[in-house]
Amino acid sequence: MARVRYIGAEPVTVPELGDRTIHPDEVVEVPDARFEGYVCQPHTWEAVEEPRAEDEPKALPIQAALKKSAARPQRES
């Protein structure tokens, strides 16, 4: 999901987001396919996080991202 910030002056209700009330300076997640529909209104919304490209891999969980040493543990003499 992409993220946008509402920069309008008054709270608004956004039907596409489940009739959720969005307040000024609030960041919300929007469907990737609808991102352009928000950022094409530059006086109301600004991009925070653009949609991920289709061929871009998803982020790995933290445990998978950490590399482990292949070296054997040192023994104390």
N, C-alpha and C positions, 0 to 999 in steps of 0.2 A: 504494500500500500504506500502511496505517496503522502506527503504531509504538506499542508499549507497553513499560513497564519492569516487570521481575519484581522484586517486593519481598518475596518469601518469604525464609525463613531458610536453607534448604538448596537445593543445586542440584537441578533437576528435569529429566526427559526429557520433551519434548513431541512426541508422535507426529505431530501435525498439522504440525509444522515439520520433518519428516523425521527423527524420533527424535533431534533435536538436544538436547544438554544445555545448559540455560540456568542461569546462575549468578546469585546475588543481585545486584541493582542493574544487571543487564544489560538493554540496550534491544534489542528485536527487532522486525522488520517482520512484520506479520500481514496476511492477506488482508482487504480492506475489509469484505467480507461477514461476517467472523468477529470483527471488532473488539468488538462488544457481548458476545460470548461470553467475552472476556478481562476487560473492564472491569466486568462484572457481578460479578466476584470481587474486591472492593476490598481484601481482606486479602492478596491474592496479586499483583495486577497494577494498574498505574496508567497512565492515558492519557498519551502523550507527544505524539503527532500523530494527530488524528482523521482518519477517511477523508475524502477529497476529495469534494465534492458532484459529482453527475453533470454538472451544467451549468457547473461551474467549469473554466476553461481550464487546460491544463497549463502549466507554467512554460516560458518561452522559453529557448532556449540563450543563453548569455552574449553571443555575437556579435550575435544578433538583438535582444537587449534593449538594447544600447548604441546610442544615437542618434548619428548623424553630422551634422556641420554642413553646411548647404546653402550656406553662404557660400563664395565663391571665395577661394583662398589669396591673401594679400597679396603683391605683388611688391616686391622691394627696388629702390630707385632708385640 
